[in-house]
Amino acid sequence: MSVHNCSYAGYLLVHFIGEQPDGEQVYFSYSEDGLHWKDLNAGLPVLRSELGEKGVRDPFLVRSPKEDKFYLIATDLRIANGKGWSAAANEGSRDMIIWESADLVNWSSPWAVTLGVPGAGCVWAPEAIYDEAADEFLVFWASATQEPQENERKQKIYSARTRDFRSFTASEKYIERENHIIDTTIIANNGTYYRFSKDETTKNIRVEKGTSLEKDSFSNLHVPVLEELLGVEGPQIFKLGDREEWCLIVDRFAEGKGYLPLLTSDLESGEFRVLPEGSFDLGKTKKRHGGVLPITAAECSRLLAAFGDGHQVLPGQFADPDLVKFGDRYYLYPTTDGFTGWSGTQFHAFSSDDMRIWRDEGVILDLATEDVPWAVGSAWAPAIASKGGKYYYYFCGKMKSGESAIGVAVAETPEGPFRAQPQPLITMEQTKRLGIAMGQAIDPSVYFEDDGTAYLLFGNAHPAIVQLGEDMVTVIEDTMRNLVGLHDFREAVTVLKRGGQYHFTWSCDDTGSEDYHVNYGTAEHLYGPVTYRYPVLLKNKEKDMLGTAHHSILQEPGTDKYWIAYHRFVTPLTRFTQGKGYHREVCIDPLTFGEDGLMQQVQL
C-alpha cells in the first residue's frame, strides 16, 4: 500500500547544525505537533558524506509516492574546510549529494550527481517536488552564474527533472529576478503551487503562486509579514496534521537564533502569523537550513526505535501501559491520552515482534459507543490476561452515575474483536457492601498463582485483591481484601512471584505531578502483609523524564528477564505547559533483581 494518502502522525526534520567540525552533516529531529522538536540519535549526525567536499548542507527529504521510498538530497559543501564563502559561490562543487531509503532508518550509500551548469558555483539548497501531471520530480536549486550579457555573477534558481534521482534532464534556468535569489521551496495545495524564495539582496522571503510547476505559470503573492521579516533564509513549509493549517519555518541567520515558525490557515490569503517565543521548541541543538517531511505513525515508530532516546516506544500520547507477551509477539494495551480530564473513550492495542517497533492494531473498545453498555467514557488503565485460549481485557470506565468501575471484555485473539460483558466486574457499590476501603474502583492488574488461579489487583487510595472466577469474568466476592503495607499507595498495584517471594509495585503521588513514582515491597503471602522496601522508578530531571509511573512488569516467559512499561510526561516538556498529567507517552526499560533477591531501581 502506498502511504501517499495516509494520515500523518508526526514530522521529521532533516538539517545541519553549523560550521563546526561535524556540523555540516545530516541530523534528524522529530516532532508530533510540528512545533516542538526533539533531537534524534542523541544529537549526532545520522548520515555523513565522504564524497566531494566531505560535508553537506541544506538537506531536503522527499517522499516518492509511487515507489514507497524516500530521497534525501543536499548541497555538496563544507565551509568548515576553510575555503570560504566566495570559493563556494564562485567555483564550488556543482554536485548534489543523494541518499535513498525505504523506511527512513536504513539508508543507501550516498551518490553524487553533477547538476550545476558549467561555470556555476555551488548547487545551493536543492529541493524536489513531485509533479503529478508529469509523473516525475522537479528538482531545483540556486547557483551563481554569469551569462554573456551580465557584468557580474548572479544567483538564480535552476531546475532539472528526474524519476529516479540518478538520471536527470539537462539543467535549465527556472527563476531569475532583478535581485539575487536562493533557497526556493514549493508546496502544492488544491491544484495550486506556492513558491517561497529568499531574496538574497533584501534578505527576506518572497512568495508566488502558480497553476503548474512550469516556470512561467507563477505570479507574485503579497505576503506582508514575510516582506517585512528581514534577515531570514531557508524557508520550509509543511501542512500541519489533518487540519487546514500550514507551518512555515524560516532560519533567522542574521540574528543567529535558528528557526522561527509562522502559521496560516489559508495559503492563498498571504496572511501568516508569527509565533511568539515560548510557543515552539526547536530542540537542544540549533538547527540550520533543512527540510520537513510529514510522516505516518508507523514511520514515527521506526524512527523512535532506531534513533530515539531508548525509553519512549509509542509515538503519540498514551499512558498506563499493560505489557504482555502472547506466543512470540509482544502486546501493549495503554490508555489513549491527550484528553482534558482524562476524558478519552477509546482503547488501542499495539503489537511488536521485538518490543522496539510497535504496530497499532486499531481501536479494540470504544466506551462512547454501544461496545460497553454500562460505560459512558473515561477509558483508563487496562490489563489483559489469557486463559484457555481466550483473552480477557480488564478496563476502567465511568458509569452514568459518574463513578468509575472495572469491566471486562473477551476475545478470541489479542487484537480482538473484544466483546464487553453487559455489567461491570467491580463497582464502588460492591466494595462498600463488602467493607473494602476504596477511593475509586480503577487500575486492574492480573496475577496467576502457580496453580493457575487468577487474581485481580486494583484500587485507588486503598489497594485491594480478589480472586477471579474460573470463567475470568466474575469475582469470588468473599476473597476480596484490602492489602496492607503499601507505603504511600495511590494506585496501580501489581505483583509478581520470584524466588518464593511476592514482589509488589505500586504508583505514588499524583499522575499530574512530576514526582509520580513507583514504590516496591515484598511479602511472604499473596494477601500480604507487604514490607515496604524503596522506590524502584523515579523521575530523572536531567533527562526530562518526569511523572514516571503507572507501570506494568513483563517477565520474559521461561527466563529471569523482566521489563517495566510505564508512562512519563510528553517530551519535549515545553510542548504542554499545563495538564501534563493527561499528556503522557509510553516507555519501556529493563528491570533487574539484585543478588539479595530484591528488585533494583530502574536506571533512567
Secondary structure, 3 states (H helix, E strand, C coil): CCCCCCCCCEEEEEEECCCCCCCCCEEEEEECCCCEEEECHHHCCCECCCCCCCCEEEEEEEEECCCCEEEEEEEECCHHHCCCHHHHHHHCCCEEEEEEECCCCCECCCEEEECCCCCCCCCEEEEEEEECCCCEEEEEEEEEECCCCCCCCEEEEEEEEECCCCCECCCEEEECCCCCEEEEEEEEECCEEEEEEEECCCCEEEEEEECCCCHHHEEEECCHHHHHCCCCEEEEEEECCCCCCEEEEEECCCCCCCEEEEEECCHHHCCCEECCCCCCECCCCCCEEEEEEEECHHHHHHHHHHHCCCCECCCCCEEEEEEEEECCEEEEEEEECCCHHHCCCEEEEEEECCCCCCEEEEEEEECCCCCCCCEEEEEEEEEEEEECCEEEEEEEEEECCCCEEEEEEEECCCCCCCEECCCCCECHHHHHHCCCCCCECCCCEEEECCCCCEEEEECECCCEEEEECCCCCCEEEEEEEECCCCCCCCEEEEEEEECCEEEEEEEECCCCCCCCEEEEEEECCCCCCCEEEEEEECCEHHHCECCCEEEEEEECCCCCCEEEEEEEECCCCCCCCCCHHHCEEEEEEEECECCCCCECCCCC
